[in-house]
Amino acid sequence: MTQAPPSPTTTEDAYRTAGVDIAVGNAFVRAIGPAVARTARPGVVGEIGGFGGLFDLAAAGLHEPLLVAATDGVGTKLLLAEAVGSHRGLGVDLVAMSVNDVAVQGAQPLFFLDYFATGKLEPEVAAAVVEGVADACVDAGCALLGGETAEMPGVYPPGRFDLAGFCVGAVERSRLLPRRERVAIGDAVIAVASSGLHSNGFSLVRRIIDATGADLHAPAPFAAEGTLGAVLLSPTRLYVASALTLADAGAVALAHVTGGGLLENLPRVMPPDTIAVIDLDSYELPPLFAWLANTGRLGRQDLARTFNCGIGLLAIVPENAVGEAVARLAASGETVWRCGQVERGRGPATVRLDGGTTWPRV
């Protein structure tokens, strides 16, 4: 005879028995209050805890604003972070993937919301992620306006969680990018260095690690310092300031190099009948990507279509604006260089890779 489960004494006990602890969740929200507060910027109205975050768009100082929205996650980089036990950088990744997408449209990020879903809330892990979110929001100049922490036992196994982020920005209508009609044959393509893998290609990275038995806790075989896991988990670079600087300096199109790598992102902002020719000899492929190519036996196309290959932001700039654009970014601390030019093509916009003597021959 099946015995009935004991009756909980309160509704809260019943929910805790089912796997969701309301008290822990409430304590977590209180604990992250200071992290949220340090992201405040002009336009924020009220505090977290309501049914929705409030933002006064007039406080952004725009006269004819267009809203720009973006959402993203961090993909299977989550599993690598879990294996290494390092989570704060994931919060930076989460913000960067969305605010960079907003900024390359010429917009300033205004506010960000995060979604943290897990089987059972581990407050220390979740707090580390939110601290990373707050760090990146401060750097990007956007407010952490709110979020959601969801415990879903049965959907996520113990120790697993998922992240999503949402950013809203605004841009003057007259400054919206890209300006495809202004992209001209002979325009320069400018590259801004990445900080590593960012948040793309980790399913392939994990397959390479599994196939080779590489130790995430051992020194990285391609770097002077740091473990393999730490180097692979380097947070995504925030390009908000650099993207807006490029827009001010005359860039007619900007591309955040994410999924699709070097080959598939720049064509999204180019007009038909054009080719962006990228000179791979204009820079040295970072050792991390060379290691992935050699270890995973990846050909050039696979490498360039999966990873950013050391370039996190691309800009199309008229020839007469190249000097100022490069100088301003270099002065701000970015590694930036001219990596190619726009040429005439036929049909849909594409990228062509030329050169590549520093790239592995697989």
N, C-alpha and C positions, 0 to 999 in steps of 0.2 A: 504494500500500500504506500503510495507517494505521500510524504509528509508535507503539509503546507509550510511555506516559509514563515518565519516569525513576523508578526505585525509590527511595523515601526511605530513609534509613539508619536512622531510628528511628521508633517509634510517634509520638513528639511531632512529628517532622518531617512524618509522614504527615498528622496532624491539621492542622498549620499549612498544609500544601499544600492541604488541603480547605477552608481558610478560618477555622479556629479556632486561636487561639494560647493554649495553656494557660498559658504563662509570663506573658503579659501579664495574663491573668485573675487569676492568683495574686498578681501584684504589685499589681493593683488592690485586691484584698481586703485586703492588708496596708496599703495606703495609706489606706483609709477607716476603719481601726481606730480612730483618734482621734475621728473624727466619731461613730462608733457609741458609743464609750466615754462621751462627754459626755451621752448620753441616759439613762444608768443611773438607775434609781429603785428604791425598796424593792420587793422581790419578784423581781428579776432574779437568776437562778442561772447561774453559769458565764459563758463568753464565746462570741463568734461563732466559727463554724468547725466545729461539730458537725453532726449530721444533723437537728437540730431545736433551737429555742430553748426554754429552760426558764423557767418563772415560778411562784413560790410564791404562790398566791392568798391564803393566810392572812396574808401580809404586807400585803395591802391593807386589813386591819382591818375587813372586813365580816362580819356575823354570819349573815345569811341571803341570800347573794349570788345574783343571776342574772347569767349571762354575756350580754353583748350583742356581736354581731359585725357588722362592716360591711366592704364592699369597694367599690372604685371606681377609676376612672382619671382622666385629665385630658382625654380626647377629642382633638379635632383642634386644640386649643390647641398641641399638639406641633408642628404644621406652622408655626404663626405664630412659635413660639420658634425653630425651625430657621431661618426666613427672617431673623429679627432677630439670631440668634446669641446668645441669652440663655437660659440653662437652669436656673440655680439656683432661680428662682421656681417652676419646675415641681415641684421636690421639695416645696416648701411646699404647692402646690396638691394634690399627691397625698395628703399627710397630712391636710390640712384637710377634703377631701371625705369622708373616712371618719371622722375623729375628731368632726367636727361631727354626723354622722349618729348616732354613738354617744351624744354628749352630750345631744342633744335627747330622748333616752329616759331622761334623769336619771342616766346612767352616767358614771363616770370612765374615760377611756381608760387601759388598762394597758400594752398593748404593740402594736407596729406591725411589719409586715413588708412589704418592697417587692420588686417583680419588675421587672427591667430587661431587656428583650429587644432585641437589635439584630443587624444583619447582620455588622458587624465592630466590636468594642469600640474606642471612642475614649476612653481613660482620662480625659482632661481633661473631656470632656462628662459622662461618667458620674459622675465625682467631684463636679462642680458640682451635679448632681441630688441626689446623696446628701448633700452638705453642706446643701442646702435641706431635705431630709427630716429631717436631724438638727436643724436650726434649729427646724422646726415641732414635732418631737417634744419638744424641750426646753420650748417654749412651752406645749404641750398637756399636759405632765407625764406622757408615756408613753415607754416605752423602745423604741428601735429594736432589736428582739430578733433580727433576722436578715433574710435576703432571698435573692434569686437573681439572678445576672447570667448571661444566656443569650446566646451567640453563635449565630445561626442564619442563615448565609449561604444565599442562595437564597429565604429566606422574607421577609427585609427587604432592600431595596436599600441600597447604600452611603450612609451618612449618616443613615439612618432608624432610629428606635427606638420602642419602645412601653413604657408604664409601667402597672403595676397596684399597688394598695396594699390592705393588709388590716389591720384594727384589731380588737382584742378589748378590751372594757371590762367593768365590773361595776357593779351597782347593788343596793342593798338592795331586797328584794322589795317592801317597803312604800312605797318611793319611786319605783317604776317609773312612767314617763310614756309615753304620755298617760293621763290619768284621764278618759276620755270620759264616764263616768257623772256626773262633777262639772262638766262644761261646762254652763253655764246661760245662758238668754236674758238679755241685758243685760251679760254679761261683756265686758270690754274686750279689744281686740286691740292689742298693743304691737309696734312695729317697731324693729329694730336695723339700723343702716345697713350696707350692704355696702362693700367696698373697690374695687368695679368690677364687671367681668363675672364674676369668679370663674372657674369652669371649665365654663360652659355656654353654648351658643348659638354656638360658634365656627365651625361649618359655615356658618351664616348670615352671621356677621361676615366670613368669608373670601370668601363670594360677593359681599357688598357691596363689599369692597375690590377684588376682581377686576373687578367691573362698573364701578366708578368710577375705577379706576386710582390710588387713593389710595396715597401713598408712605409706607411704614411708618417710614422714616428721617427724614421731615420733621416739623417741629413739629406736635403734635396741634392741629387747627383749633378744638377746643372747650375746650382747657386752657391755663392760664397758662404752664405749663412742661412739658417732656418731649416726646419724640417720640411719634408716633401708636403705633408698635409698643410702646414702653415702657409707655404708659398702658393699652393693650389687654392687656398681659401682667401687669398688677398682680396679685400673688398673692392667692389666696383668703384671706379673713379667718378667723382661728381664733376660734371662739365657745365653746370649752370652758368657760372661766371664766364667761362671761356666761350660758350655758345653765344651769350649776349654780347660779349666783346667782339666776336667775329661779326655778328649782325651789325653792330655799330660801325665796324671797320669796312663794311661794304659787301660782306658775303651775300650771295644770292640764293644759296641752298646749303643746308647742313644735314648731315646724316649721323645718327647714333649707331655705331657698329655693334649690333646685337646678334640675334639668331639670323643665320644666313651669312655671317662673317663679312669678309671684304667684298664678296661678289654680289650680294643680293640687297644690300642696304642703300648704297648710293643711287642705284637706278630708281628707287622709289621717289626721289626728289628731282629727277632729271626729265627733260622733255624727250619725246620720241626723236629718232634719227640722230642720236648722240651716243658717243662712247667715251667713258672715262678711262683713260689709259693710266694704270698705276705702275710706276717704275719700282720694282722690288729692290733694285740696287740703290735706291735713294736712302735706304736705312738697313741696318743689320737685324735680321730676324732674331727676336729675343730667345735666349737659350731654352726657356720653358717650352716654347713652341717647336723649336728644333728637337728637343727631347721627345715631345709627344709624337712628332712626325717619324723620328727614327725608331722609337720604341713601339709605336703602334703601326709602323709601316704604312704611313699615310702619304698618298700622292699629293701634289700641289693643289689640285682642285678640291680634294677632300679637306685639306687643311684650311684653305681659304674660304670654303663654303661653310665650315663648321665654327671656326674660331676667328677672333678679331686680329690675330697674328701681330699683336703689338700696337694696333691702331684702334683707339676707342671712339674717335670723332673724326669725320671727314667734312671738309668745307669746299665749296666751289666759289672762287673769288676772282673777280676781274683782274687782269694782269696789272693794272695801275694801282690796285689796292693791296697787292701781295706783301710788299715791304712793310706797310703799317700793320697789317694783320699779324704777320709773323713776329714783328718786334713787340707788339703789345702783349701777345700771348707769352712770348719768351720772358718778358719783364715780369709777368705774373707767376713765373715758375713752371710753366708748362714746357714739355719737350715737344717742339713743333717744327715741321719742315715741309717744304714743297715736295710732293710725292708724284705729281703727274699733271695731266692736262686733259681738257675736253676736246675730242675730235669728232668729225662728222661720221655718222653711221647711217644704217638703214633699218627701219623697223623699231621695235621697242628699245628703250635705253638699256645699255649693258655696261659692264666693266670688263676691261681686258688687262690681264697681268703681263707685264714685260720684264725681262731681266730675271734676276733672282739667283745670282751667283752665290749668295750667302744662304740660300735655302737648301735644305737637304735634298739629295737626289735619291729618291726611294724607288 
